[in-house]
């Protein structure tokens, strides 16, 4: 009996030493932080207490609109721009969970130095772009919608949602150089194309934007369901599911009123002066 007890003590001690070795080597499982139930970035008292320099993503108004055809459908193309206008960068760190999927945590810089880390609902995917290859991109980073309008310019019904909803966070164009904490040079490059990597970092610095031209793959809404002529709202939305923490979750939408005819005919200029009275 005594011998058995001694054996148990030795085994327990061995396990404890092994656990300490894992911690010391950094190989232990990362701390699992719960997804925040209350957005600390939108709560001034919490934000101030923790010294968070939170991001804020805004979608610029659609530009460079043009009618086109894609995969046999009439489409309306537009350039989109996800603008980073907060007090700190929008930064995601992905950890691979499946061959082409990652979960992401968000890191927010603190005023005194260092960064706070938060679990998010954000997911990354190894997205294929024809003619370019695959990239690690943020799922549901943005969304395009087409809405019908009533005579007062209020949105009545969502006609369709665009195909492209997976985007890369990157520093492409410095659109707001006058904002505090806007770095003069690129910090976050284009998305990784390394299919074997276990971790990636995506981000857009303060004052910088991730811009996609109208000609880019899936950068459109289909017009097949437009069955009457008139004014419609083309709406671009950043982070439509509020998967990451931001200073303001109510400023992610922008829109442009467009005149469309049945069968996808776009007529520029016909709705000038008509205001979209919906959100954004």
FIDO-170724 format. One record per residue (C-alpha): x, y, z; chain; residue in one letter. Coordinates in Angstrom, 2 decimals. Layout:
<<X; Y; Z>; 'A'; 'A'>;
...
//
This chain:
<<0.00; 0.00; 0.00>; 'A'; 'X'>;
<<2.80; 2.43; 0.95>; 'A'; 'X'>;
<<4.66; 1.55; -2.24>; 'A'; 'X'>;
<<1.56; 2.30; -4.33>; 'A'; 'X'>;
<<1.10; 5.68; -2.66>; 'A'; 'X'>;
<<4.76; 6.55; -3.35>; 'A'; 'X'>;
<<4.25; 5.64; -7.01>; 'A'; 'X'>;
<<1.21; 7.92; -7.25>; 'A'; 'X'>;
<<3.18; 10.82; -5.75>; 'A'; 'X'>;
<<6.02; 10.31; -8.26>; 'A'; 'X'>;
<<3.58; 10.20; -11.22>; 'A'; 'X'>;
<<1.76; 13.33; -10.03>; 'A'; 'X'>;
<<5.04; 15.18; -9.61>; 'A'; 'X'>;
<<6.13; 14.16; -13.10>; 'A'; 'X'>;
<<2.91; 15.47; -14.59>; 'A'; 'X'>;
<<3.31; 18.77; -12.76>; 'A'; 'X'>;
<<6.89; 19.19; -13.99>; 'A'; 'X'>;
<<5.79; 18.44; -17.57>; 'A'; 'X'>;
<<3.00; 21.03; -17.34>; 'A'; 'X'>;
<<5.43; 23.64; -16.04>; 'A'; 'X'>;
<<7.81; 22.84; -18.89>; 'A'; 'X'>;
<<5.04; 23.39; -21.43>; 'A'; 'X'>;
<<4.20; 26.76; -19.93>; 'A'; 'X'>;
<<7.83; 27.79; -19.85>; 'A'; 'X'>;
<<8.35; 26.82; -23.47>; 'A'; 'X'>;
<<5.24; 28.68; -24.62>; 'A'; 'X'>;
<<3.66; 25.48; -25.94>; 'A'; 'X'>;
<<0.69; 25.52; -23.61>; 'A'; 'X'>;
<<-2.75; 26.12; -25.08>; 'A'; 'X'>;
<<-3.52; 29.87; -25.39>; 'A'; 'X'>;
<<-5.88; 31.40; -22.87>; 'A'; 'X'>;
<<-9.47; 31.21; -24.12>; 'A'; 'X'>;
<<-11.01; 34.66; -23.63>; 'A'; 'X'>;
<<-14.81; 34.76; -23.88>; 'A'; 'X'>;
<<-16.42; 36.79; -26.66>; 'A'; 'X'>;
<<-17.33; 40.15; -25.17>; 'A'; 'X'>;
<<-21.07; 40.40; -24.40>; 'A'; 'X'>;
<<-20.75; 44.17; -24.13>; 'A'; 'X'>;
<<-18.69; 46.05; -26.68>; 'A'; 'X'>;
<<-15.95; 47.76; -24.62>; 'A'; 'X'>;
<<-15.18; 50.07; -27.55>; 'A'; 'X'>;
<<-18.71; 51.50; -27.53>; 'A'; 'X'>;
<<-18.72; 51.84; -23.73>; 'A'; 'X'>;
<<-16.73; 54.99; -22.82>; 'A'; 'X'>;
<<-16.16; 54.01; -19.18>; 'A'; 'X'>;
<<-14.72; 50.59; -20.09>; 'A'; 'X'>;
<<-12.73; 51.98; -23.01>; 'A'; 'X'>;
<<-11.18; 54.67; -20.79>; 'A'; 'X'>;
<<-10.51; 52.28; -17.92>; 'A'; 'X'>;
<<-8.65; 49.86; -20.18>; 'A'; 'X'>;
<<-7.02; 52.58; -22.27>; 'A'; 'X'>;
<<-8.22; 51.08; -25.55>; 'A'; 'X'>;
<<-7.49; 52.76; -28.87>; 'A'; 'X'>;
<<-10.36; 51.14; -30.71>; 'A'; 'X'>;
<<-10.82; 50.87; -34.48>; 'A'; 'X'>;
<<-13.74; 52.18; -36.49>; 'A'; 'X'>;
<<-14.54; 50.91; -39.97>; 'A'; 'X'>;
<<-16.62; 52.99; -42.36>; 'A'; 'X'>;
<<-17.62; 52.15; -45.89>; 'A'; 'X'>;
<<-17.11; 54.92; -48.43>; 'A'; 'X'>;
<<-19.91; 55.62; -50.92>; 'A'; 'X'>;
<<-19.92; 53.37; -54.00>; 'A'; 'X'>;
<<-18.06; 54.90; -56.94>; 'A'; 'X'>;
<<-17.20; 54.06; -60.57>; 'A'; 'X'>;
<<-20.58; 52.46; -61.21>; 'A'; 'X'>;
<<-20.95; 50.60; -64.48>; 'A'; 'X'>;
<<-23.32; 48.09; -66.05>; 'A'; 'X'>;
<<-21.82; 44.77; -67.11>; 'A'; 'X'>;
<<-22.55; 41.09; -67.56>; 'A'; 'X'>;
<<-21.05; 38.33; -65.42>; 'A'; 'X'>;
<<-21.71; 34.60; -65.72>; 'A'; 'X'>;
<<-24.73; 35.27; -67.92>; 'A'; 'X'>;
<<-26.29; 37.85; -65.59>; 'A'; 'X'>;
<<-26.77; 41.60; -65.89>; 'A'; 'X'>;
<<-24.81; 43.20; -63.04>; 'A'; 'X'>;
<<-24.02; 46.60; -61.59>; 'A'; 'X'>;
<<-20.36; 47.01; -60.66>; 'A'; 'X'>;
<<-18.91; 49.53; -58.21>; 'A'; 'X'>;
<<-15.65; 50.36; -56.48>; 'A'; 'X'>;
<<-15.72; 49.82; -52.70>; 'A'; 'X'>;
<<-13.51; 51.24; -49.98>; 'A'; 'X'>;
<<-13.38; 50.01; -46.37>; 'A'; 'X'>;
<<-11.97; 53.01; -44.48>; 'A'; 'X'>;
<<-10.25; 52.72; -41.10>; 'A'; 'X'>;
<<-11.06; 55.96; -39.23>; 'A'; 'X'>;
<<-10.87; 55.01; -35.55>; 'A'; 'X'>;
<<-8.28; 55.63; -32.84>; 'A'; 'X'>;
<<-6.39; 52.43; -33.57>; 'A'; 'X'>;
<<-6.05; 49.88; -36.39>; 'A'; 'X'>;
<<-8.50; 47.10; -37.18>; 'A'; 'X'>;
<<-6.26; 44.07; -36.59>; 'A'; 'X'>;
<<-7.16; 40.38; -36.75>; 'A'; 'X'>;
<<-4.96; 37.38; -35.95>; 'A'; 'X'>;
<<-6.09; 34.12; -37.48>; 'A'; 'X'>;
<<-5.38; 30.63; -36.17>; 'A'; 'X'>;
<<-5.97; 27.69; -38.48>; 'A'; 'X'>;
<<-8.69; 25.22; -37.52>; 'A'; 'X'>;
<<-9.21; 23.48; -40.87>; 'A'; 'X'>;
<<-7.24; 23.34; -44.15>; 'A'; 'X'>;
<<-8.89; 26.47; -45.54>; 'A'; 'X'>;
<<-10.41; 28.08; -42.44>; 'A'; 'X'>;
<<-9.22; 30.05; -39.41>; 'A'; 'X'>;
<<-10.76; 31.57; -36.30>; 'A'; 'X'>;
<<-9.62; 35.10; -35.46>; 'A'; 'X'>;
<<-8.88; 37.16; -32.37>; 'A'; 'X'>;
<<-8.78; 40.95; -32.43>; 'A'; 'X'>;
<<-5.90; 42.90; -30.95>; 'A'; 'X'>;
<<-6.52; 46.50; -29.89>; 'A'; 'X'>;
<<-3.61; 48.80; -28.93>; 'A'; 'X'>;
<<-3.60; 50.45; -25.50>; 'A'; 'X'>;
<<-2.64; 54.04; -24.73>; 'A'; 'X'>;
<<0.10; 53.01; -22.33>; 'A'; 'X'>;
<<1.57; 50.50; -24.74>; 'A'; 'X'>;
<<0.84; 46.87; -25.46>; 'A'; 'X'>;
<<-2.36; 45.39; -26.86>; 'A'; 'X'>;
<<-5.55; 43.89; -25.47>; 'A'; 'X'>;
<<-6.78; 40.72; -27.14>; 'A'; 'X'>;
<<-10.43; 39.77; -27.65>; 'A'; 'X'>;
<<-12.08; 36.72; -29.11>; 'A'; 'X'>;
<<-14.40; 37.56; -32.01>; 'A'; 'X'>;
<<-16.91; 35.94; -34.30>; 'A'; 'X'>;
<<-14.66; 36.73; -37.25>; 'A'; 'X'>;
<<-13.53; 33.87; -39.47>; 'A'; 'X'>;
<<-10.88; 33.74; -42.19>; 'A'; 'X'>;
<<-10.97; 31.62; -45.34>; 'A'; 'X'>;
<<-8.43; 30.71; -48.01>; 'A'; 'X'>;
<<-10.40; 32.31; -50.85>; 'A'; 'X'>;
<<-9.69; 31.52; -54.50>; 'A'; 'X'>;
<<-9.59; 34.45; -56.94>; 'A'; 'X'>;
<<-9.53; 33.31; -60.62>; 'A'; 'X'>;
<<-6.28; 34.20; -62.29>; 'A'; 'X'>;
<<-4.59; 35.17; -59.01>; 'A'; 'X'>;
<<-4.67; 32.19; -56.68>; 'A'; 'X'>;
<<-5.86; 31.93; -53.10>; 'A'; 'X'>;
<<-5.65; 34.46; -50.25>; 'A'; 'X'>;
<<-6.42; 34.36; -46.53>; 'A'; 'X'>;
<<-9.37; 36.78; -46.24>; 'A'; 'X'>;
<<-11.96; 37.83; -43.67>; 'A'; 'X'>;
<<-15.38; 36.23; -44.16>; 'A'; 'X'>;
<<-18.29; 38.74; -44.01>; 'A'; 'X'>;
<<-15.96; 41.75; -44.00>; 'A'; 'X'>;
<<-18.39; 43.62; -46.26>; 'A'; 'X'>;
<<-21.65; 43.21; -48.15>; 'A'; 'X'>;
<<-23.35; 44.83; -51.15>; 'A'; 'X'>;
<<-27.14; 45.18; -51.23>; 'A'; 'X'>;
<<-29.65; 46.59; -53.71>; 'A'; 'X'>;
<<-32.87; 48.11; -52.28>; 'A'; 'X'>;
<<-36.03; 49.40; -53.87>; 'A'; 'X'>;
<<-37.17; 52.88; -52.76>; 'A'; 'X'>;
<<-40.57; 54.45; -52.29>; 'A'; 'X'>;
<<-41.41; 57.96; -53.57>; 'A'; 'X'>;
<<-39.97; 59.58; -50.43>; 'A'; 'X'>;
<<-36.68; 57.74; -50.81>; 'A'; 'X'>;
<<-37.27; 55.29; -47.98>; 'A'; 'X'>;
<<-36.01; 51.75; -48.47>; 'A'; 'X'>;
<<-38.84; 49.29; -49.13>; 'A'; 'X'>;
<<-37.37; 45.90; -49.98>; 'A'; 'X'>;
<<-33.97; 44.34; -50.40>; 'A'; 'X'>;
<<-33.82; 43.12; -53.99>; 'A'; 'X'>;
<<-30.54; 41.21; -53.87>; 'A'; 'X'>;
<<-27.26; 40.75; -52.04>; 'A'; 'X'>;
<<-23.92; 40.77; -53.82>; 'A'; 'X'>;
<<-21.82; 37.64; -54.20>; 'A'; 'X'>;
<<-18.57; 39.08; -52.81>; 'A'; 'X'>;
<<-18.49; 39.13; -49.01>; 'A'; 'X'>;
<<-14.92; 37.97; -48.29>; 'A'; 'X'>;
<<-12.28; 40.71; -48.16>; 'A'; 'X'>;
<<-8.70; 41.27; -47.11>; 'A'; 'X'>;
<<-7.92; 43.87; -44.45>; 'A'; 'X'>;
<<-4.81; 45.71; -45.70>; 'A'; 'X'>;
<<-3.21; 49.13; -46.06>; 'A'; 'X'>;
<<-3.70; 49.98; -49.73>; 'A'; 'X'>;
<<-4.48; 53.73; -49.95>; 'A'; 'X'>;
<<-3.92; 56.40; -47.28>; 'A'; 'X'>;
<<-7.28; 58.17; -47.64>; 'A'; 'X'>;
<<-7.38; 60.07; -44.32>; 'A'; 'X'>;
<<-3.79; 61.16; -43.57>; 'A'; 'X'>;
<<-4.88; 63.86; -41.10>; 'A'; 'X'>;
<<-6.28; 61.43; -38.52>; 'A'; 'X'>;
<<-4.32; 60.98; -35.25>; 'A'; 'X'>;
<<-2.19; 57.81; -35.13>; 'A'; 'X'>;
<<-2.26; 57.44; -38.95>; 'A'; 'X'>;
<<1.12; 55.97; -39.97>; 'A'; 'X'>;
<<2.74; 57.56; -43.04>; 'A'; 'X'>;
<<3.79; 54.20; -44.42>; 'A'; 'X'>;
<<2.03; 50.87; -44.95>; 'A'; 'X'>;
<<1.91; 48.62; -41.87>; 'A'; 'X'>;
<<-0.35; 45.80; -43.08>; 'A'; 'X'>;
<<0.52; 44.40; -46.53>; 'A'; 'X'>;
<<-1.65; 42.34; -48.87>; 'A'; 'X'>;
<<-3.15; 39.10; -47.63>; 'A'; 'X'>;
<<-1.02; 35.98; -47.34>; 'A'; 'X'>;
<<-1.17; 33.41; -50.14>; 'A'; 'X'>;
<<0.65; 30.77; -48.06>; 'A'; 'X'>;
<<-1.67; 27.78; -47.87>; 'A'; 'X'>;
<<0.57; 26.01; -45.35>; 'A'; 'X'>;
<<0.72; 28.76; -42.73>; 'A'; 'X'>;
<<-0.89; 28.15; -39.36>; 'A'; 'X'>;
<<-1.39; 31.82; -38.44>; 'A'; 'X'>;
<<-1.89; 35.09; -40.29>; 'A'; 'X'>;
<<-2.37; 38.76; -39.44>; 'A'; 'X'>;
<<-4.78; 41.04; -41.30>; 'A'; 'X'>;
<<-5.24; 44.72; -40.60>; 'A'; 'X'>;
<<-5.93; 48.25; -41.78>; 'A'; 'X'>;
<<-4.17; 51.18; -40.11>; 'A'; 'X'>;
<<-5.86; 54.40; -39.02>; 'A'; 'X'>;
<<-6.31; 56.67; -42.03>; 'A'; 'X'>;
<<-5.81; 53.85; -44.53>; 'A'; 'X'>;
<<-8.33; 51.99; -46.71>; 'A'; 'X'>;
<<-8.76; 48.62; -48.36>; 'A'; 'X'>;
<<-10.03; 49.51; -51.84>; 'A'; 'X'>;
<<-11.39; 47.16; -54.51>; 'A'; 'X'>;
<<-12.01; 48.45; -58.05>; 'A'; 'X'>;
<<-15.31; 47.91; -59.84>; 'A'; 'X'>;
<<-13.63; 45.47; -62.24>; 'A'; 'X'>;
<<-12.54; 43.11; -59.43>; 'A'; 'X'>;
<<-13.89; 39.56; -59.18>; 'A'; 'X'>;
<<-17.49; 39.44; -57.81>; 'A'; 'X'>;
<<-17.48; 43.20; -57.19>; 'A'; 'X'>;
<<-21.15; 43.66; -58.16>; 'A'; 'X'>;
<<-24.83; 43.02; -57.50>; 'A'; 'X'>;
<<-26.97; 41.09; -59.97>; 'A'; 'X'>;
<<-29.89; 42.93; -61.57>; 'A'; 'X'>;
<<-32.01; 39.99; -62.75>; 'A'; 'X'>;
<<-34.70; 40.68; -60.15>; 'A'; 'X'>;
<<-35.17; 44.34; -61.09>; 'A'; 'X'>;
<<-38.68; 44.26; -62.62>; 'A'; 'X'>;
<<-39.56; 47.95; -62.80>; 'A'; 'X'>;
<<-37.76; 51.12; -63.76>; 'A'; 'X'>;
<<-36.97; 53.67; -61.10>; 'A'; 'X'>;
<<-34.55; 54.72; -58.39>; 'A'; 'X'>;
<<-32.85; 52.12; -56.22>; 'A'; 'X'>;
<<-30.27; 52.28; -53.42>; 'A'; 'X'>;
<<-26.94; 50.50; -53.90>; 'A'; 'X'>;
<<-25.73; 49.94; -50.33>; 'A'; 'X'>;
<<-22.21; 48.99; -49.20>; 'A'; 'X'>;
<<-21.78; 47.72; -45.63>; 'A'; 'X'>;
<<-18.58; 47.12; -43.65>; 'A'; 'X'>;
<<-18.62; 44.32; -41.06>; 'A'; 'X'>;
<<-22.37; 43.70; -41.62>; 'A'; 'X'>;
<<-22.62; 41.13; -38.80>; 'A'; 'X'>;
<<-20.66; 43.22; -36.28>; 'A'; 'X'>;
<<-18.13; 40.42; -35.88>; 'A'; 'X'>;
<<-15.37; 42.71; -34.59>; 'A'; 'X'>;
<<-15.25; 45.45; -31.95>; 'A'; 'X'>;
<<-15.53; 49.06; -33.16>; 'A'; 'X'>;
<<-16.02; 52.53; -31.71>; 'A'; 'X'>;
<<-19.27; 52.97; -33.62>; 'A'; 'X'>;
<<-21.31; 50.09; -35.01>; 'A'; 'X'>;
<<-23.89; 52.43; -36.57>; 'A'; 'X'>;
<<-21.75; 54.07; -39.25>; 'A'; 'X'>;
<<-20.83; 51.04; -41.33>; 'A'; 'X'>;
<<-23.25; 51.71; -44.19>; 'A'; 'X'>;
<<-23.06; 53.99; -47.20>; 'A'; 'X'>;
<<-25.18; 54.16; -50.33>; 'A'; 'X'>;
<<-25.74; 55.70; -53.73>; 'A'; 'X'>;
<<-29.11; 56.11; -55.45>; 'A'; 'X'>;
<<-29.14; 54.69; -58.98>; 'A'; 'X'>;
<<-31.69; 54.59; -61.81>; 'A'; 'X'>;
<<-32.37; 51.13; -63.19>; 'A'; 'X'>;
<<-34.59; 49.74; -65.90>; 'A'; 'X'>;
<<-35.87; 46.15; -66.12>; 'A'; 'X'>;
<<-33.39; 43.56; -67.33>; 'A'; 'X'>;
<<-30.51; 45.35; -65.68>; 'A'; 'X'>;
<<-30.13; 48.57; -67.64>; 'A'; 'X'>;
<<-28.34; 51.22; -65.60>; 'A'; 'X'>;
<<-28.87; 54.89; -66.53>; 'A'; 'X'>;
<<-26.30; 57.22; -64.89>; 'A'; 'X'>;
<<-27.48; 60.57; -63.58>; 'A'; 'X'>;
<<-31.23; 59.98; -63.67>; 'A'; 'X'>;
<<-31.59; 59.95; -59.86>; 'A'; 'X'>;
<<-29.40; 62.94; -59.04>; 'A'; 'X'>;
<<-30.93; 64.79; -56.09>; 'A'; 'X'>;
<<-32.89; 61.77; -54.84>; 'A'; 'X'>;
<<-31.90; 60.98; -51.27>; 'A'; 'X'>;
<<-31.67; 57.51; -49.79>; 'A'; 'X'>;
<<-33.50; 57.90; -46.47>; 'A'; 'X'>;
<<-32.58; 54.45; -45.21>; 'A'; 'X'>;
<<-29.80; 53.62; -42.76>; 'A'; 'X'>;
<<-26.49; 55.10; -43.85>; 'A'; 'X'>;
//
